[in-house]
C-alpha cells in the first residue's frame, strides 16, 4: 500500500510543519473573522495588517525551513 503523505523524520521537520500549519490556521475564516473589525491600525484596516503579517510569517517559516534543512543535511556552502 502506498503512502500518500510524507511525514517529517526529525524534530526540525516537525517544527517547520508546525510553523506552516500555524500560518495556514492564521489565514482561514474563523481567525479572519476575529480580525475583520472596523479598526484602523497604522492607517490600514486591521484585516489588511493581518494579511501582511501572514505574508511575512510565511516568508519567515520558509527561511527557517531552509536554514534548518541546511543544518540537517550538513551543507556548508
N, C-alpha and C positions, 0 to 999 in steps of 0.2 A: 504494500500500500504506500503510495507516495505521500510525502508530507507537503501541505500547502503553505505553511508558514515556517520561516526560518527564525528560530529563537536565538537571542544573544547567548554567547558562550562564556562571557566574562562579566564582572561587575561593571566594567566600563561600558560595555554594550547595553546592559540593563539601565545604566544611568542615562545614556543617550536616548534610549527608547522611552524612559520615563519623562525626559525633557520634551520629546516630540508629542507624547500623549498629553502633557500639560498644555502645550501650545495649542493643540487641536481642541482640547476642552475649553480653553480660554476663548476660542473663536466660534463656538457653537451657540445656538439660540438661547438657552436659559441664561448663560452668562452675559451675552449681549443684551438681553432683556433687562438685566440689572444695571447695566452701564448706560443704556439708552434713555437718558433723562434730559430735560431741557436745562442743562447746566453748561456754562462755558468754562473751559479750562485753557488758560493762556490764549483766549480769543477763539478757540475752536470748540465745537460741540464735544461732549465727553466721549461719545462713541467714535469720533474721528481720532481723538487722542488714544483711545483704547486700540483702535486699528493700527496706529503707528507702533504702539507698544508690542502688539502681536508680531508685526513685521520684524522689529528689532530683536524680539525674543527668538523668533525662528532663525534669524541670521546667527544669533549667539549660540543657539543649540547646534547648528550646523558647524560653526567654527570650533566649538567644544568637541564635537564628534570627530572632526578632522584631527585635532590635537591628541585626543585620547587614542584614536586608532593608530596614529603615527607612533605614539609611545608603545602601544601594544605590539605592533609589528617590528619595532626596533629600527625603524628607518631614521637615519640621521643625515638628512640631505643638507 
